[in-house]
Amino acid sequence: MQLTASQLQSKHKVLIDALKRGETVEITYHGQTLGVVHPAAPAVNSQEQEAAMNEFFGMHRDSGIANVEDELRTIRKGRRSSLSDL
């Protein structure tokens, strides 16, 4: 697709729609190409991201923690039970 620089102001929705469809848009000014706008590539493959999340959230599955709330209470309790332990 091709748009002139003057059309960008009035037809910006056309540009956005073309990018959503995956089209490359060429911007021209007085018949010369100023630039080319490409649709953004996805940052991370969704399958790769899901696999990484499954690995991360499943890393403690073999530790024998039965209840998450009890484990968090134990972690948050700290090393000392009172100030007299100083």
C-alpha positions as CSV (number, residue, x, y, z in Angstrom):
1,M,0.0,0.0,0.0
2,Q,1.2,3.5,-0.7
3,L,0.2,6.8,1.1
4,T,1.4,10.3,0.5
5,A,2.6,12.5,3.3
6,S,-0.4,14.8,3.0
7,Q,-2.8,11.7,3.2
8,L,-1.3,10.7,6.6
9,Q,-3.2,13.4,8.4
10,S,-6.6,12.7,6.9
11,K,-6.3,8.9,6.4
12,H,-4.4,7.7,9.5
13,K,-7.1,5.1,10.1
14,V,-6.3,3.6,6.7
15,L,-2.7,3.3,7.7
16,I,-3.6,1.6,11.0
17,D,-6.0,-0.8,9.3
18,A,-3.4,-1.8,6.7
19,L,-0.8,-2.5,9.5
20,K,-3.4,-4.6,11.4
21,R,-3.8,-6.7,8.2
22,G,-0.1,-7.2,8.1
23,E,0.6,-5.0,5.1
24,T,3.6,-2.8,4.6
25,V,2.9,0.9,3.9
26,E,5.1,3.1,1.8
27,I,5.0,6.8,2.6
28,T,5.8,9.2,-0.3
29,Y,6.4,12.9,-0.6
30,H,6.5,14.6,-4.0
31,G,6.8,11.2,-5.6
32,Q,9.8,10.1,-3.6
33,T,9.7,7.4,-1.0
34,L,10.2,8.9,2.5
35,G,9.9,5.6,4.4
36,V,8.3,2.3,4.8
37,V,6.1,1.3,7.7
38,H,6.1,-2.4,8.6
39,P,3.7,-4.1,11.0
40,A,5.3,-4.9,14.4
41,A,6.5,-8.4,14.9
42,P,5.4,-10.2,18.0
43,A,8.0,-9.8,20.7
44,V,7.8,-13.4,22.0
45,N,6.3,-16.5,20.5
46,S,3.3,-17.3,22.6
47,Q,4.2,-21.0,22.7
48,E,7.7,-20.2,23.9
49,Q,6.3,-17.8,26.5
50,E,3.9,-20.4,27.8
51,A,6.6,-23.0,28.0
52,A,8.8,-20.6,29.9
53,M,6.0,-19.8,32.3
54,N,5.2,-23.4,32.9
55,E,8.8,-24.1,33.7
56,F,9.1,-21.1,36.0
57,F,5.9,-21.8,38.0
58,G,6.5,-25.5,38.2
59,M,10.0,-25.3,39.5
60,H,9.0,-26.0,43.1
61,R,6.6,-28.9,42.4
62,D,9.1,-31.5,43.8
63,S,9.7,-29.6,47.1
64,G,6.8,-31.2,48.9
65,I,4.9,-28.0,49.7
66,A,1.4,-29.0,50.4
67,N,-0.2,-25.6,51.0
68,V,1.1,-22.4,49.5
69,E,-0.4,-20.2,52.3
70,D,1.4,-22.2,55.0
71,E,4.7,-21.9,53.1
72,L,4.3,-18.2,52.7
73,R,3.6,-17.7,56.4
74,T,6.8,-19.7,57.2
75,I,8.8,-17.6,54.8
76,R,7.4,-14.3,56.1
77,K,7.9,-15.2,59.7
78,G,11.5,-14.4,59.6
79,R,14.5,-15.8,61.6
80,R,13.5,-14.6,65.0
81,S,10.3,-15.2,66.9
82,S,10.6,-12.2,69.1
83,L,12.9,-9.2,69.9
84,S,14.3,-11.1,72.9
85,D,16.1,-13.5,70.5
86,L,18.6,-10.6,69.7
